[in-house]
Amino acid sequence: MQKPRILKALSLLAAFALTLVLLAACSGGNNDPEGNGAGTNGAQSAGGDGAKGSGGGAKSGGGAGGKTEQVTVKFANFSGSGDPAPLLEQMRETFEAQNPDVKVEIETIGFGDYFTQMQTRVASGTAPDAYELNYENFVSYAKKGVLLDLQPMFEAAGFDKSVLYEQALDAFQADGVQYGMPASFSNVVLIYNKDLFDQAQTSYPTIEWTWKEMNEAAVSIRALGDDIFGISQGVQFFEFFKAAQQNGGSLLNEDQTAFTINTPENVETLQYMVDRIQKSNVMPTEAQMSGIGDWDLFKAGRLGMILTGVWAFPDFVQNVEFPWDIAVEPGNVQKATHFFSNGLVINKDSKVAEAAYRWIAFMSASKEAAQIRVDGNWELPAVTYPDVLEAYLAITPPDNRQAVFDSLEYLVTPPVIEQFAEMNDTLTLHLAAAAQGAKTPQQALDDAQQELTAKIKLE
């Protein structure tokens, strides 16, 4: 991978992040669509040591007589579940070796339960010292006043912000206050089984593909056998939002003041998604899945294509025995790729805030943590070190890892409102009813439009 292509990727992240910052600024007290971190005005190069291993340049504290007084930082997260667990442990060991006065207790909670548990613990005053938030939920936590302002920590530690995409950092602000640091970013790509494509005598996906070519390939692969399916794409909030964007639709109007759930573009999108289950059956029904997940179906060699995030790479590298690769996700009238970012925050009431800061700064900005992510194939760190990004692109499979960066040209994010979780859950229920045939797509989106308009007041 040549450096000009790396710089192009950084520039794309930078351009996207300008939008994120504008959205994040709105979230604090005006309006707020969602943002997921990257840089703006051109990503800065890694001009300094940044976190300098220990996280932000903060020095370890020593006790009387030269003895180190150790404090414990409790850290909760969701992204270290499963295969990334050893990588998170490696980060902890590296950090503790550099910071002998700090012990980190890691608690990993599955994504499905994480935010329910965190809401309860924050409300009860039992939140951990530091924890992970995705951007979609960051806004509501920031507005509740439960997060620590990190700017004083930056100043005390002499933190070098240039090692992070500038606006990736800014995206975790609300009302101009820095409440979080970006840990990683990821996006969604089309992952495909080369063997099934070969058996179906179908050409591999390319950047020029649209829904039409993707659907035709899915039909050809489905014809290979009763237990072989062409594609899997969840009929849920995030996938529907993105697919709607690919078809020229959206969930809110331009100034974010009204829901636009049941527009013709959105109804057409949901009809397309549902037809793949109920008509062509290129996507399996719940009964045909027999309780297994779509990743397992893909790993078993029974699924031609799966639309999922780059966080699947570690699992697939270890557990997929057939050749597979990736491509930029096709669109219909335009391409759209969902971009995710996870941030790290500190509990405002933490008794060990300085030590907690050192830990999250290490995870976010140190070259050591970034390299652990890259070596472990665990998403992408939000850093600007060119050599780290080059190392990421050199890892195979997938051979076409460049598609991860090519996708940055088509990034979209869902609208983030204070009641994001309620919007997500409500729409997902109606989408599921359509996917199961209990409602027509038109009825499902009409009902969602009515319910969301009644429940949520947009400002």
VOVEXBA-451245 format. One record per residue (C-alpha): x, y, z; residue in three letters; residue number from 0. Coordinates in steps of 0.02 Angstrom, whole numbers, plus 50000, padded with zeros to 5 digits. Last residue first. Layout:
BEGIN
px:X, py:Y, pz:Z, r:ALA, k:NUM $
...
This chain:
BEGIN
px:48179, py:51002, pz:50909, r:GLU, k:458 $
px:48103, py:50830, pz:50882, r:LEU, k:457 $
px:47969, py:50770, pz:51000, r:LYS, k:456 $
px:47967, py:50582, pz:51013, r:ILE, k:455 $
px:47820, py:50471, pz:51057, r:LYS, k:454 $
px:47680, py:50530, pz:50943, r:ALA, k:453 $
px:47790, py:50555, pz:50790, r:THR, k:452 $
px:47876, py:50389, pz:50826, r:LEU, k:451 $
px:47712, py:50296, pz:50836, r:GLU, k:450 $
px:47636, py:50370, pz:50678, r:GLN, k:449 $
px:47791, py:50347, pz:50572, r:GLN, k:448 $
px:47816, py:50170, pz:50636, r:ALA, k:447 $
px:47636, py:50126, pz:50594, r:ASP, k:446 $
px:47653, py:50195, pz:50418, r:ASP, k:445 $
px:47819, py:50105, pz:50402, r:LEU, k:444 $
px:47745, py:49936, pz:50448, r:ALA, k:443 $
px:47588, py:49964, pz:50344, r:GLN, k:442 $
px:47687, py:50005, pz:50188, r:GLN, k:441 $
px:47807, py:49860, pz:50215, r:PRO, k:440 $
px:47658, py:49743, pz:50232, r:THR, k:439 $
px:47630, py:49678, pz:50407, r:LYS, k:438 $
px:47641, py:49508, pz:50492, r:ALA, k:437 $
px:47752, py:49444, pz:50352, r:GLY, k:436 $
px:47899, py:49405, pz:50466, r:GLN, k:435 $
px:48009, py:49538, pz:50386, r:ALA, k:434 $
px:47867, py:49664, pz:50398, r:ALA, k:433 $
px:47842, py:49632, pz:50583, r:ALA, k:432 $
px:48030, py:49642, pz:50608, r:ALA, k:431 $
px:48032, py:49815, pz:50528, r:LEU, k:430 $
px:47895, py:49871, pz:50648, r:HIS, k:429 $
px:47994, py:49812, pz:50799, r:LEU, k:428 $
px:48155, py:49889, pz:50731, r:THR, k:427 $
px:48072, py:50059, pz:50713, r:LEU, k:426 $
px:48023, py:50064, pz:50896, r:THR, k:425 $
px:48189, py:49999, pz:50962, r:ASP, k:424 $
px:48294, py:50121, pz:50863, r:ASN, k:423 $
px:48186, py:50272, pz:50901, r:MET, k:422 $
px:48183, py:50227, pz:51086, r:GLU, k:421 $
px:48372, py:50206, pz:51087, r:ALA, k:420 $
px:48397, py:50372, pz:50998, r:PHE, k:419 $
px:48293, py:50472, pz:51121, r:GLN, k:418 $
px:48420, py:50613, pz:51128, r:GLU, k:417 $
px:48431, py:50613, pz:50940, r:ILE, k:416 $
px:48561, py:50539, pz:50827, r:VAL, k:415 $
px:48513, py:50529, pz:50645, r:PRO, k:414 $
px:48591, py:50379, pz:50560, r:PRO, k:413 $
px:48766, py:50395, pz:50488, r:THR, k:412 $
px:48826, py:50390, pz:50309, r:VAL, k:411 $
px:48995, py:50355, pz:50232, r:LEU, k:410 $
px:49014, py:50333, pz:50044, r:TYR, k:409 $
px:49194, py:50385, pz:50009, r:GLU, k:408 $
px:49249, py:50292, pz:50166, r:LEU, k:407 $
px:49204, py:50130, pz:50078, r:SER, k:406 $
px:49367, py:50139, pz:49980, r:ASP, k:405 $
px:49456, py:50127, pz:50147, r:PHE, k:404 $
px:49379, py:49960, pz:50193, r:VAL, k:403 $
px:49387, py:49909, pz:50010, r:ALA, k:402 $
px:49577, py:49919, pz:50023, r:GLN, k:401 $
px:49563, py:49755, pz:50119, r:ARG, k:400 $
px:49543, py:49671, pz:49949, r:ASN, k:399 $
px:49645, py:49518, pz:49994, r:ASP, k:398 $
px:49538, py:49482, pz:50145, r:PRO, k:397 $
px:49633, py:49390, pz:50212, r:PRO, k:396 $
px:49765, py:49456, pz:50225, r:THR, k:395 $
px:49855, py:49593, pz:50323, r:ILE, k:394 $
px:49950, py:49725, pz:50225, r:ALA, k:393 $
px:49812, py:49854, pz:50241, r:LEU, k:392 $
px:49828, py:49855, pz:50430, r:TYR, k:391 $
px:50017, py:49877, pz:50423, r:ALA, k:390 $
px:49994, py:50029, pz:50311, r:GLU, k:389 $
px:49874, py:50101, pz:50439, r:LEU, k:388 $
px:50002, py:50080, pz:50578, r:VAL, k:387 $
px:50140, py:50154, pz:50470, r:ASP, k:386 $
px:50034, py:50307, pz:50434, r:PRO, k:385 $
px:50007, py:50348, pz:50621, r:TYR, k:384 $
px:49849, py:50454, pz:50617, r:THR, k:383 $
px:49751, py:50367, pz:50754, r:VAL, k:382 $
px:49569, py:50317, pz:50766, r:ALA, k:381 $
px:49615, py:50133, pz:50785, r:PRO, k:380 $
px:49539, py:50018, pz:50657, r:LEU, k:379 $
px:49433, py:49862, pz:50690, r:GLU, k:378 $
px:49516, py:49717, pz:50778, r:TRP, k:377 $
px:49631, py:49627, pz:50654, r:ASN, k:376 $
px:49740, py:49573, pz:50800, r:GLY, k:375 $
px:49897, py:49653, pz:50729, r:ASP, k:374 $
px:49798, py:49811, pz:50692, r:VAL, k:373 $
px:49719, py:49824, pz:50863, r:ARG, k:372 $
px:49882, py:49784, pz:50952, r:ILE, k:371 $
px:49969, py:49914, pz:50844, r:GLN, k:370 $
px:49845, py:50047, pz:50897, r:ALA, k:369 $
px:49867, py:50000, pz:51080, r:ALA, k:368 $
px:50056, py:50019, pz:51067, r:GLU, k:367 $
px:50044, py:50178, pz:50964, r:LYS, k:366 $
px:49950, py:50261, pz:51105, r:SER, k:365 $
px:49797, py:50365, pz:51063, r:ALA, k:364 $
px:49634, py:50285, pz:51114, r:SER, k:363 $
px:49680, py:50140, pz:51227, r:MET, k:362 $
px:49819, py:50238, pz:51312, r:PHE, k:361 $
px:49709, py:50391, pz:51330, r:ALA, k:360 $
px:49574, py:50280, pz:51406, r:ILE, k:359 $
px:49696, py:50211, pz:51536, r:TRP, k:358 $
px:49779, py:50377, pz:51579, r:ARG, k:357 $
px:49609, py:50455, pz:51603, r:TYR, k:356 $
px:49556, py:50318, pz:51723, r:ALA, k:355 $
px:49713, py:50352, pz:51825, r:ALA, k:354 $
px:49668, py:50536, pz:51835, r:GLU, k:353 $
px:49485, py:50498, pz:51872, r:ALA, k:352 $
px:49517, py:50384, pz:52020, r:VAL, k:351 $
px:49371, py:50434, pz:52131, r:LYS, k:350 $
px:49251, py:50427, pz:51983, r:SER, k:349 $
px:49100, py:50541, pz:52001, r:ASP, k:348 $
px:49102, py:50609, pz:51823, r:LYS, k:347 $
px:49119, py:50432, pz:51755, r:ASN, k:346 $
px:49252, py:50433, pz:51620, r:ILE, k:345 $
px:49224, py:50407, pz:51434, r:VAL, k:344 $
px:49292, py:50302, pz:51291, r:LEU, k:343 $
px:49220, py:50312, pz:51117, r:GLY, k:342 $
px:49162, py:50189, pz:50986, r:ASN, k:341 $
px:49140, py:50237, pz:50804, r:SER, k:340 $
px:49030, py:50164, pz:50668, r:PHE, k:339 $
px:49017, py:50209, pz:50484, r:PHE, k:338 $
px:48875, py:50144, pz:50377, r:HIS, k:337 $
px:48911, py:50137, pz:50193, r:THR, k:336 $
px:48801, py:50220, pz:50064, r:ALA, k:335 $
px:48809, py:50199, pz:49876, r:LYS, k:334 $
px:48686, py:50286, pz:49761, r:GLN, k:333 $
px:48528, py:50252, pz:49662, r:VAL, k:332 $
px:48537, py:50070, pz:49716, r:ASN, k:331 $
px:48687, py:50034, pz:49826, r:GLY, k:330 $
px:48824, py:49903, pz:49828, r:PRO, k:329 $
px:48934, py:49875, pz:49982, r:GLU, k:328 $
px:49118, py:49898, pz:49944, r:VAL, k:327 $
px:49195, py:49727, pz:49918, r:ALA, k:326 $
px:49264, py:49589, pz:50027, r:ILE, k:325 $
px:49352, py:49421, pz:50011, r:ASP, k:324 $
px:49330, py:49238, pz:50052, r:TRP, k:323 $
px:49425, py:49077, pz:50018, r:PRO, k:322 $
px:49356, py:48926, pz:50115, r:PHE, k:321 $
px:49407, py:48872, pz:50290, r:GLU, k:320 $
px:49326, py:49012, pz:50389, r:VAL, k:319 $
px:49362, py:49004, pz:50576, r:ASN, k:318 $
px:49517, py:49104, pz:50615, r:GLN, k:317 $
px:49512, py:49236, pz:50479, r:VAL, k:316 $
px:49322, py:49240, pz:50492, r:PHE, k:315 $
px:49324, py:49278, pz:50678, r:ASP, k:314 $
px:49457, py:49413, pz:50664, r:PRO, k:313 $
px:49372, py:49492, pz:50511, r:PHE, k:312 $
px:49196, py:49507, pz:50582, r:ALA, k:311 $
px:49237, py:49678, pz:50658, r:TRP, k:310 $
px:49245, py:49738, pz:50478, r:VAL, k:309 $
px:49058, py:49753, pz:50487, r:GLY, k:308 $
px:48922, py:49651, pz:50405, r:THR, k:307 $
px:48834, py:49624, pz:50241, r:LEU, k:306 $
px:48844, py:49438, pz:50208, r:ILE, k:305 $
px:48863, py:49352, pz:50042, r:MET, k:304 $
px:48858, py:49173, pz:49976, r:GLY, k:303 $
px:48794, py:49085, pz:50131, r:LEU, k:302 $
px:48805, py:48898, pz:50164, r:ARG, k:301 $
px:48993, py:48882, pz:50188, r:GLY, k:300 $
px:48977, py:48844, pz:50375, r:ALA, k:299 $
px:49067, py:49007, pz:50413, r:LYS, k:298 $
px:48929, py:49102, pz:50323, r:PHE, k:297 $
px:48791, py:49015, pz:50420, r:LEU, k:296 $
px:48886, py:49043, pz:50581, r:ASP, k:295 $
px:48900, py:49230, pz:50542, r:TRP, k:294 $
px:48714, py:49232, pz:50502, r:ASP, k:293 $
px:48671, py:49164, pz:50673, r:GLY, k:292 $
px:48599, py:48993, pz:50712, r:ILE, k:291 $
px:48425, py:48964, pz:50781, r:GLY, k:290 $
px:48359, py:48857, pz:50642, r:SER, k:289 $
px:48406, py:48987, pz:50511, r:MET, k:288 $
px:48272, py:48913, pz:50399, r:GLN, k:287 $
px:48140, py:48953, pz:50531, r:ALA, k:286 $
px:48200, py:49132, pz:50545, r:GLU, k:285 $
px:48185, py:49149, pz:50357, r:THR, k:284 $
px:48339, py:49133, pz:50248, r:PRO, k:283 $
px:48392, py:49265, pz:50120, r:MET, k:282 $
px:48386, py:49214, pz:49937, r:VAL, k:281 $
px:48206, py:49171, pz:49978, r:ASN, k:280 $
px:48150, py:49244, pz:49810, r:SER, k:279 $
px:47980, py:49292, pz:49882, r:LYS, k:278 $
px:47975, py:49301, pz:50073, r:GLN, k:277 $
px:48155, py:49333, pz:50122, r:ILE, k:276 $
px:48226, py:49432, pz:49976, r:ARG, k:275 $
px:48055, py:49512, pz:49958, r:ASP, k:274 $
px:48072, py:49588, pz:50132, r:VAL, k:273 $
px:48229, py:49687, pz:50089, r:MET, k:272 $
px:48158, py:49752, pz:49925, r:TYR, k:271 $
px:47992, py:49797, pz:50007, r:GLN, k:270 $
px:48089, py:49889, pz:50143, r:LEU, k:269 $
px:48179, py:49993, pz:50014, r:THR, k:268 $
px:48022, py:50031, pz:49913, r:GLU, k:267 $
px:47936, py:50088, pz:50073, r:VAL, k:266 $
px:48085, py:50199, pz:50111, r:ASN, k:265 $
px:48086, py:50281, pz:49940, r:GLU, k:264 $
px:47896, py:50304, pz:49945, r:PRO, k:263 $
px:47911, py:50397, pz:50112, r:THR, k:262 $
px:47854, py:50306, pz:50268, r:ASN, k:261 $
px:47990, py:50350, pz:50393, r:ILE, k:260 $
px:48004, py:50536, pz:50359, r:THR, k:259 $
px:48012, py:50595, pz:50541, r:PHE, k:258 $
px:48009, py:50781, pz:50571, r:ALA, k:257 $
px:48124, py:50920, pz:50634, r:THR, k:256 $
px:48293, py:50852, pz:50578, r:GLN, k:255 $
px:48328, py:51000, pz:50461, r:ASP, k:254 $
px:48337, py:50888, pz:50309, r:GLU, k:253 $
px:48189, py:50778, pz:50350, r:ASN, k:252 $
px:48212, py:50624, pz:50456, r:LEU, k:251 $
px:48225, py:50437, pz:50421, r:LEU, k:250 $
px:48304, py:50452, pz:50250, r:SER, k:249 $
px:48278, py:50395, pz:50070, r:GLY, k:248 $
px:48380, py:50403, pz:49909, r:GLY, k:247 $
px:48387, py:50216, pz:49882, r:ASN, k:246 $
px:48560, py:50191, pz:49958, r:GLN, k:245 $
px:48503, py:50303, pz:50101, r:GLN, k:244 $
px:48358, py:50184, pz:50130, r:ALA, k:243 $
px:48482, py:50040, pz:50132, r:ALA, k:242 $
px:48580, py:50130, pz:50269, r:LYS, k:241 $
px:48430, py:50163, pz:50379, r:PHE, k:240 $
px:48365, py:49987, pz:50349, r:PHE, k:239 $
px:48530, py:49907, pz:50398, r:GLU, k:238 $
px:48545, py:50010, pz:50555, r:PHE, k:237 $
px:48364, py:49991, pz:50612, r:PHE, k:236 $
px:48335, py:49807, pz:50577, r:GLN, k:235 $
px:48301, py:49690, pz:50431, r:VAL, k:234 $
px:48470, py:49603, pz:50446, r:GLY, k:233 $
px:48563, py:49572, pz:50285, r:GLN, k:232 $
px:48605, py:49394, pz:50233, r:SER, k:231 $
px:48637, py:49338, pz:50056, r:ILE, k:230 $
px:48625, py:49197, pz:49930, r:GLY, k:229 $
px:48571, py:49048, pz:50031, r:PHE, k:228 $
px:48622, py:48865, pz:50024, r:ILE, k:227 $
px:48519, py:48734, pz:50119, r:ASP, k:226 $
px:48403, py:48694, pz:49974, r:ASP, k:225 $
px:48547, py:48691, pz:49852, r:GLY, k:224 $
px:48647, py:48784, pz:49719, r:LEU, k:223 $
px:48497, py:48887, pz:49663, r:ALA, k:222 $
px:48524, py:49007, pz:49808, r:ARG, k:221 $
px:48694, py:49052, pz:49731, r:ILE, k:220 $
px:48615, py:49107, pz:49567, r:SER, k:219 $
px:48480, py:49208, pz:49658, r:VAL, k:218 $
px:48609, py:49295, pz:49767, r:ALA, k:217 $
px:48714, py:49340, pz:49614, r:ALA, k:216 $
px:48562, py:49419, pz:49533, r:GLU, k:215 $
px:48524, py:49514, pz:49693, r:ASN, k:214 $
px:48698, py:49587, pz:49703, r:MET, k:213 $
px:48696, py:49634, pz:49520, r:GLU, k:212 $
px:48530, py:49727, pz:49539, r:LYS, k:211 $
px:48572, py:49805, pz:49708, r:TRP, k:210 $
px:48717, py:49893, pz:49621, r:THR, k:209 $
px:48892, py:49830, pz:49577, r:TRP, k:208 $
px:49021, py:49949, pz:49504, r:GLU, k:207 $
px:49144, py:49925, pz:49648, r:ILE, k:206 $
px:49153, py:49742, pz:49604, r:THR, k:205 $
px:49075, py:49581, pz:49668, r:PRO, k:204 $
px:49145, py:49415, pz:49603, r:TYR, k:203 $
px:49078, py:49347, pz:49440, r:SER, k:202 $
px:48952, py:49206, pz:49448, r:THR, k:201 $
px:48981, py:49028, pz:49391, r:GLN, k:200 $
px:48869, py:48969, pz:49534, r:ALA, k:199 $
px:49006, py:48852, pz:49593, r:GLN, k:198 $
px:49133, py:48992, pz:49577, r:ASP, k:197 $
px:49024, py:49112, pz:49677, r:PHE, k:196 $
px:49000, py:48978, pz:49808, r:LEU, k:195 $
px:49187, py:48951, pz:49822, r:ASP, k:194 $
px:49224, py:49138, pz:49832, r:LYS, k:193 $
px:49115, py:49161, pz:49986, r:ASN, k:192 $
px:49076, py:49346, pz:50004, r:TYR, k:191 $
px:49093, py:49490, pz:50125, r:ILE, k:190 $
px:49004, py:49652, pz:50077, r:LEU, k:189 $
px:49068, py:49792, pz:50187, r:VAL, k:188 $
px:49012, py:49884, pz:50343, r:VAL, k:187 $
px:49118, py:50012, pz:50434, r:ASN, k:186 $
px:49234, py:50025, pz:50581, r:SER, k:185 $
px:49308, py:50153, pz:50696, r:PHE, k:184 $
px:49409, py:50141, pz:50854, r:SER, k:183 $
px:49439, py:50212, pz:51027, r:ALA, k:182 $
px:49382, py:50391, pz:51007, r:PRO, k:181 $
px:49403, py:50498, pz:51163, r:MET, k:180 $
px:49259, py:50563, pz:51268, r:GLY, k:179 $
px:49178, py:50708, pz:51360, r:TYR, k:178 $
px:49264, py:50855, pz:51276, r:GLN, k:177 $
px:49149, py:51003, pz:51307, r:VAL, k:176 $
px:49097, py:51112, pz:51158, r:GLY, k:175 $
px:48913, py:51092, pz:51198, r:ASP, k:174 $
px:48938, py:50906, pz:51172, r:ALA, k:173 $
px:49103, py:50831, pz:51119, r:GLN, k:172 $
px:49147, py:50657, pz:51060, r:PHE, k:171 $
px:49149, py:50714, pz:50879, r:ALA, k:170 $
px:49291, py:50831, pz:50923, r:ASP, k:169 $
px:49408, py:50684, pz:50950, r:LEU, k:168 $
px:49365, py:50608, pz:50784, r:ALA, k:167 $
px:49376, py:50787, pz:50726, r:GLN, k:166 $
px:49562, py:50796, pz:50753, r:GLU, k:165 $
px:49602, py:50623, pz:50690, r:TYR, k:164 $
px:49711, py:50567, pz:50834, r:LEU, k:163 $
px:49900, py:50579, pz:50847, r:VAL, k:162 $
px:49888, py:50768, pz:50829, r:SER, k:161 $
px:49804, py:50784, pz:50998, r:LYS, k:160 $
px:49968, py:50779, pz:51093, r:ASP, k:159 $
px:49916, py:50768, pz:51277, r:PHE, k:158 $
px:50014, py:50881, pz:51393, r:GLY, k:157 $
px:49954, py:50777, pz:51541, r:ALA, k:156 $
px:49881, py:50923, pz:51640, r:ALA, k:155 $
px:49807, py:51002, pz:51484, r:GLU, k:154 $
px:49727, py:50843, pz:51421, r:PHE, k:153 $
px:49658, py:50805, pz:51594, r:MET, k:152 $
px:49583, py:50979, pz:51606, r:PRO, k:151 $
px:49500, py:50947, pz:51437, r:GLN, k:150 $
px:49424, py:50780, pz:51488, r:LEU, k:149 $
px:49257, py:50844, pz:51555, r:ASP, k:148 $
px:49188, py:50696, pz:51653, r:LEU, k:147 $
px:49025, py:50613, pz:51604, r:LEU, k:146 $
px:48861, py:50602, pz:51701, r:VAL, k:145 $
px:48785, py:50767, pz:51646, r:GLY, k:144 $
px:48631, py:50687, pz:51568, r:LYS, k:143 $
px:48670, py:50776, pz:51404, r:LYS, k:142 $
px:48833, py:50682, pz:51384, r:ALA, k:141 $
px:48746, py:50516, pz:51414, r:TYR, k:140 $
px:48614, py:50555, pz:51282, r:SER, k:139 $
px:48743, py:50608, pz:51154, r:VAL, k:138 $
px:48855, py:50457, pz:51179, r:PHE, k:137 $
px:48719, py:50331, pz:51134, r:ASN, k:136 $
px:48737, py:50337, pz:50945, r:GLU, k:135 $
px:48921, py:50374, pz:50964, r:TYR, k:134 $
px:48958, py:50206, pz:51041, r:ASN, k:133 $
px:49002, py:50213, pz:51223, r:LEU, k:132 $
px:49141, py:50126, pz:51318, r:GLU, k:131 $
px:49173, py:50143, pz:51503, r:TYR, k:130 $
px:49279, py:50223, pz:51636, r:ALA, k:129 $
px:49263, py:50231, pz:51825, r:ASP, k:128 $
px:49120, py:50105, pz:51825, r:PRO, k:127 $
px:48940, py:50164, pz:51852, r:ALA, k:126 $
px:48863, py:50129, pz:52023, r:THR, k:125 $
px:48769, py:50292, pz:52047, r:GLY, k:124 $
px:48598, py:50211, pz:52028, r:SER, k:123 $
px:48556, py:50302, pz:51866, r:ALA, k:122 $
px:48727, py:50263, pz:51793, r:VAL, k:121 $
px:48708, py:50081, pz:51842, r:ARG, k:120 $
px:48535, py:50063, pz:51765, r:THR, k:119 $
px:48584, py:50150, pz:51604, r:GLN, k:118 $
px:48742, py:50044, pz:51595, r:MET, k:117 $
px:48646, py:49882, pz:51613, r:GLN, k:116 $
px:48523, py:49924, pz:51475, r:THR, k:115 $
px:48666, py:49988, pz:51369, r:PHE, k:114 $
px:48767, py:49828, pz:51381, r:TYR, k:113 $
px:48636, py:49693, pz:51365, r:ASP, k:112 $
px:48637, py:49664, pz:51176, r:GLY, k:111 $
px:48817, py:49722, pz:51161, r:PHE, k:110 $
px:48880, py:49583, pz:51274, r:GLY, k:109 $
px:48964, py:49645, pz:51432, r:ILE, k:108 $
px:49151, py:49650, pz:51462, r:THR, k:107 $
px:49214, py:49703, pz:51633, r:GLU, k:106 $
px:49398, py:49748, pz:51642, r:ILE, k:105 $
px:49483, py:49785, pz:51808, r:GLU, k:104 $
px:49632, py:49898, pz:51774, r:VAL, k:103 $
px:49771, py:49911, pz:51904, r:LYS, k:102 $
px:49866, py:50076, pz:51909, r:VAL, k:101 $
px:50025, py:50122, pz:52003, r:ASP, k:100 $
px:50130, py:50010, pz:51890, r:PRO, k:99 $
px:50089, py:50120, pz:51739, r:ASN, k:98 $
px:50199, py:50061, pz:51595, r:GLN, k:97 $
px:50179, py:49877, pz:51639, r:ALA, k:96 $
px:49996, py:49912, pz:51678, r:GLU, k:95 $
px:49969, py:49982, pz:51503, r:PHE, k:94 $
px:50050, py:49834, pz:51417, r:THR, k:93 $
px:49951, py:49710, pz:51521, r:GLU, k:92 $
px:49787, py:49802, pz:51490, r:ARG, k:91 $
px:49818, py:49813, pz:51304, r:MET, k:90 $
px:49856, py:49627, pz:51299, r:GLN, k:89 $
px:49693, py:49594, pz:51393, r:GLU, k:88 $
px:49599, py:49694, pz:51263, r:LEU, k:87 $
px:49682, py:49590, pz:51128, r:LEU, k:86 $
px:49639, py:49428, pz:51219, r:PRO, k:85 $
px:49454, py:49481, pz:51224, r:ALA, k:84 $
px:49447, py:49529, pz:51040, r:PRO, k:83 $
px:49384, py:49354, pz:50992, r:ASP, k:82 $
px:49228, py:49359, pz:51100, r:GLY, k:81 $
px:49174, py:49520, pz:51184, r:SER, k:80 $
px:49300, py:49662, pz:51189, r:GLY, k:79 $
px:49178, py:49780, pz:51101, r:SER, k:78 $
px:49057, py:49791, pz:51247, r:PHE, k:77 $
px:49154, py:49886, pz:51379, r:ASN, k:76 $
px:49166, py:49920, pz:51565, r:ALA, k:75 $
px:49321, py:49985, pz:51653, r:PHE, k:74 $
px:49354, py:49987, pz:51841, r:LYS, k:73 $
px:49515, py:50078, pz:51881, r:VAL, k:72 $
px:49609, py:50017, pz:52033, r:THR, k:71 $
px:49741, py:50119, pz:52124, r:VAL, k:70 $
px:49918, py:50066, pz:52167, r:GLN, k:69 $
px:50032, py:50161, pz:52283, r:GLU, k:68 $
px:50208, py:50137, pz:52218, r:THR, k:67 $
px:50345, py:50132, pz:52346, r:LYS, k:66 $
px:50484, py:50260, pz:52332, r:GLY, k:65 $
px:50489, py:50293, pz:52519, r:GLY, k:64 $
px:50319, py:50372, pz:52514, r:ALA, k:63 $
px:50213, py:50334, pz:52363, r:GLY, k:62 $
px:50248, py:50359, pz:52180, r:GLY, k:61 $
px:50129, py:50417, pz:52045, r:GLY, k:60 $
px:50149, py:50366, pz:51865, r:SER, k:59 $
px:50171, py:50507, pz:51740, r:LYS, k:58 $
px:50040, py:50570, pz:51621, r:ALA, k:57 $
px:50101, py:50583, pz:51441, r:GLY, k:56 $
px:49928, py:50562, pz:51370, r:GLY, k:55 $
px:49920, py:50375, pz:51390, r:GLY, k:54 $
px:50070, py:50284, pz:51465, r:SER, k:53 $
px:50139, py:50236, pz:51295, r:GLY, k:52 $
px:50184, py:50411, pz:51245, r:LYS, k:51 $
px:49999, py:50459, pz:51227, r:ALA, k:50 $
px:50041, py:50573, pz:51083, r:GLY, k:49 $
px:50221, py:50535, pz:51036, r:ASP, k:48 $
px:50222, py:50676, pz:50913, r:GLY, k:47 $
px:50184, py:50729, pz:50735, r:GLY, k:46 $
px:50076, py:50584, pz:50686, r:ALA, k:45 $
px:50005, py:50669, pz:50533, r:SER, k:44 $
px:49852, py:50776, pz:50544, r:GLN, k:43 $
px:49696, py:50728, pz:50450, r:ALA, k:42 $
px:49642, py:50859, pz:50323, r:GLY, k:41 $
px:49517, py:50993, pz:50369, r:ASN, k:40 $
px:49425, py:50866, pz:50475, r:THR, k:39 $
px:49465, py:50698, pz:50555, r:GLY, k:38 $
px:49358, py:50546, pz:50592, r:ALA, k:37 $
px:49228, py:50498, pz:50719, r:GLY, k:36 $
px:49052, py:50440, pz:50705, r:ASN, k:35 $
px:48921, py:50577, pz:50695, r:GLY, k:34 $
px:48735, py:50573, pz:50727, r:GLU, k:33 $
px:48608, py:50705, pz:50686, r:PRO, k:32 $
px:48586, py:50831, pz:50823, r:ASP, k:31 $
px:48488, py:50990, pz:50842, r:ASN, k:30 $
px:48527, py:51133, pz:50961, r:ASN, k:29 $
px:48590, py:51100, pz:51136, r:GLY, k:28 $
px:48734, py:50978, pz:51136, r:GLY, k:27 $
px:48681, py:50880, pz:50985, r:SER, k:26 $
px:48708, py:51023, pz:50864, r:CYS, k:25 $
px:48894, py:51024, pz:50899, r:ALA, k:24 $
px:48897, py:50837, pz:50868, r:ALA, k:23 $
px:48816, py:50861, pz:50699, r:LEU, k:22 $
px:48937, py:50997, pz:50647, r:LEU, k:21 $
px:49077, py:50890, pz:50712, r:VAL, k:20 $
px:49018, py:50740, pz:50616, r:LEU, k:19 $
px:49005, py:50836, pz:50454, r:THR, k:18 $
px:49185, py:50892, pz:50471, r:LEU, k:17 $
px:49225, py:50711, pz:50512, r:ALA, k:16 $
px:49178, py:50653, pz:50338, r:PHE, k:15 $
px:49306, py:50766, pz:50259, r:ALA, k:14 $
px:49441, py:50707, pz:50377, r:ALA, k:13 $
px:49403, py:50524, pz:50353, r:LEU, k:12 $
px:49413, py:50551, pz:50166, r:LEU, k:11 $
px:49577, py:50644, pz:50189, r:SER, k:10 $
px:49648, py:50502, pz:50293, r:LEU, k:9 $
px:49600, py:50378, pz:50158, r:ALA, k:8 $
px:49683, py:50486, pz:50027, r:LYS, k:7 $
px:49837, py:50497, pz:50136, r:LEU, k:6 $
px:49844, py:50308, pz:50146, r:ILE, k:5 $
px:49826, py:50299, pz:49956, r:ARG, k:4 $
px:49968, py:50424, pz:49937, r:PRO, k:3 $
px:50072, py:50319, pz:50058, r:LYS, k:2 $
px:50077, py:50165, pz:49948, r:GLN, k:1 $
px:50000, py:50000, pz:50000, r:MET, k:0 $
